[in-house]
Amino acid sequence: MMGSKLEENGWRQGSILRDEDAAELANLCGLEPKFEYYAVVSSQSCDIANDNLALEPNVEVYFVQGGLDSLNGNYRHNKNARILHTRFIQRVGSNTLSEEKLIEIKAFDKQFIAKAWFSERSPDDARLFEDYDLRHFSDWLAARYSRPALPSEFNRRIDKADRKGKLRQKAKKATNELSGMYVEIHPFDEIADGEQYRVNLLGTVPVDFDGDSSAAESALEKHAEVLRAAHMDVTIRLAREDEISIAVIRRFKRFYYDDLSYSTGTALPVEVMK
């Protein structure tokens, strides 16, 4: 059974191909990347293991750019639905030594490969994503299809108040301090010109955050300024990810500036991990 064989060979979501297999696969796909690259499996593990080829005939693979000198904070933690900056660990010399490899993943750099191609191959066991980074990779993939649709009038008011995007650019520059941003909007509906949106703005920092909390609060305040410029009544709260309950997350929606038809492209927030 094809899926079972791939599972036995170690193929999972986040598996990284050996260099020679990545090069062969790129050639098979007619690709000639002009940069250092890796091939990373993005299909969900249970889909890879599914033996029904009529339902799950392929494995989805991303060709990702390596060789980054640093990670751009605006592309980390799923802040952007189109580009992800993340890392994996590569063992060096022995199992006790390792180094970080910094990579950029673009949403459109993917291919669908027949499962048979993987049947006689196995992943590179010297390369792996740590659990935290694999979880963010998985959530980034899901966010492509699960981004919330905010009221059109809410979006229109922000765009009207900040037509040149200057406030949003300032907010973008501050986003490195936050791991995520969420909004609760009342009413969550289209409203008339004389009515006002009331907005609870929630910013998060990672569980192990040891930075300057005042800098994180200042970053969140810059995002609040964007909403207040649109004449919205805004309250803010900053919290660590482990301080946010499931009940709170069900009330809030991730705040995607990118979904406001904002041409300069700003940061997107991360899903709170529970």
N, C-alpha and C positions, 0 to 999 in steps of 0.2 A: 504494500500500500504506500503510495507516494508520500502523502503527508506524514505518515508515521515514520517513514525512513528519514525525512528531513528533520523531524523531531529528534530521532535517535542520533543523527549526525551533529546535533547541537544548534540547529538554526532557530533563533528566537528574534523577537523584536529587539532591535539594537545590535544585532550581530554585525561584525565588521569583517569584510572580505579580506583575504590575503591579497597582497599587492599584485601578484601575477594573475589571480582570478579577477580582480578589479579591472586590470588592463585588458584581459580577454573579453570581459563583459562590455567594457566601453567600446571595444572594436566591434563586437557583435551588434551593439546599438548604433553604430555609425558615429560615435562621439570621439572628439579629439580635444579633451580638456587642455587649456593653455596654462594650467596652474597645477600645483601639487594637489592631489585629490585622493579620496577614499570612497569606497562604496559601502553604504550602511543600509541594512534591512529595516524597513519601516512597517511592514505588515504585522498585524497583531499575531502574537504567538499561537493562539488557538486557530487562526486562519491558516497559518503555515502548516499546522499539524492536521488540518482537515483533509481527509482522504478522498472527499468527493470533488473530483476535478471538474465536474460540470458546474459546481457552485464556486469553487476556489481553485482556479487553474494556475494562478500566477502568484509570484512573490513581488512585492513592491520594493524597489531599491532607490535610494537617493545617492547621487554622486555629489559629494560634499567637498568644499575647498579646505585644504589644510594650510599649514605654514603661517597662520596668523601670529603676529607679534603680541597681540593682546585681544581681549574680548571687549566689544563695544557694549557698554551697559544698556543702551537703548534697544539692543537686540538680545539681551539675556532674559532668563526667567519668563519666556513666552510673552514679552512685551510687544512684539510685533508678529502679526500673523503670517507675514510673508518671508521674513528672514529670522533665523535663529542662530545666535552665537553660543556655542557650548564647548564641551571638552570630553575627551576620553582618556583613559590611562593606558599606556603601553609599557609592558615590562621590558627592561633593558638588562641584558647579561644573565640575569637569574630571576627567579620568582620573587626575590626579596627587594629588587630594585625596579623602579618605574619612573616614568616621566609623563607630564601632561602634554597632550596634543590638542591644540586649539583649532576649532573648525567653524566654518560658516555653512549653514544649510539654507538653500533657497527653495521656496515652495514648489517651483516649477521644474526643478532639476531631478525629476524622478522618472523611473522606467518600470514597466511591468514585464517581468521575466517568467517564462514558463518554469514550473516547479521542477521539471525533469532536469533542467540545467544544474540545479543544486544537488541532485541526488547522489552524485559521486564526489561531492566537495564538502568541506566543513569550514566553519568560520576560523578566523585567526584567533587562536586562544591566547595570544600575547596582547590582545587589544580588547578592552571592554569599557563600557560605560559604568560609572558608579551609580548606585540606586537613585540618588537624588537627580543626577543628570538624565538618566533614562526616563524617570518619571516626568521631567519637564519636556523631554523630547516627545513622549507619548501625548502629553497634554497640548503641546504645540500643534501636533498633527490633528488632534480633535478640535482645536479652536478654529481651524480653517472652516469648519462646518457648523460650529455651535455658538458663534459670536452672537450676542443678543442684539435685537433690533430695538433701538430706543425710539421714542416718539419723534416723528418728523419735525414737529414744531420745536421740540427741545433742541434738535440738531440745527434747525434753521436759525434759532435765536443766537446760538453760539457763533455760527458763521457770520451772521449779520453784525454782531458786536465786535468781531475780531476778523474783519475781512482780509487783512493782510497777514494774519497769523502771528503777529508779533507777541501777543500774550502766550499763545500756544508754543511758540518757539522758546520762550523763557521757561515755560512749564516743562518742555521736553528736556532742556538742559539740566533741570533739577531732578529728573526721573531716576537717575542712577541711585539716589538715596532710598528709593522705594522698591519693594519687590512686587507690588501690585496696587491697583486702584479700583475702587468699586463705587457704584452710586445706587442710592435708593431715591426714587423720584415720585413726588406726590403733586398732582395726580399723575399716574402713569398713563397718560392719554394725550390726545391733541386738545389744546386749550385756545380760548379766544384771546385777542390782543390785549384786553384789559386784565387778564388773569396772570397769575404768577406761579412758577414752579417752585416748590420747596424741595431742597436736595440735601440728603445726608451723604457726605463724601467720606469714604473710608480708605485710608492708606495703610498698607501693610509693610512690615519688614520681616526678614527671615527669622526663624526660631533662634538661630545662633548669632543674631545681630549684636555686634559689639562696637558699632560706630557712634557717631554723635547724634543723639535723638533730636536735638534742636535743629540739626541740618535736615533730618527727615521731616520734621514738622514744618520747616520752612519750605521744603519741596512740596509738601501737600498743600500748603497755603497758596503757593503759586498756581496750582491747579484750581483751587477755590476762586482765585481772582478771575480766572477765565469765565467761570459760571456767574460770578457776581457782576462782571461786566455785561452779561446778558440779562441783568436785572432779576437774577434768581436769588431766593433766600437760602443760603448755604450754611450748614454746620459741618464741622470736620472732626474726624477722630483718627488717631494713629494707634495701631496695635501690632503686636507680634502675631505671626500666622497661627501659632498654637493658642492664642487667646480668643480666636474667632470661632464661635459655635456654628454647628450645622444650621441651626435656626436662623442665625444672622445671614449666612451665605444664601439661604433660600430667599431672603427678602431683597438682597442686593444683587446687582448685575455688574459684571465687569465693564469698565469704562474704556471704550475704544475710540480715541480721537480719530483713528484711521477710517472709521466708519462714518465720519461727518463730511465725507467728500472733501477732505482737506488735502490740497494738492502737495504740500511740502512733506507730508508723511511724518507722523509723530508716534510716540511710543504706545504700545498696547500692554495691558496689565496681565499679571500672572494669575492663575487659578490658585486659590488658597488650598494648601494640602491638609487633609485631615486623615 
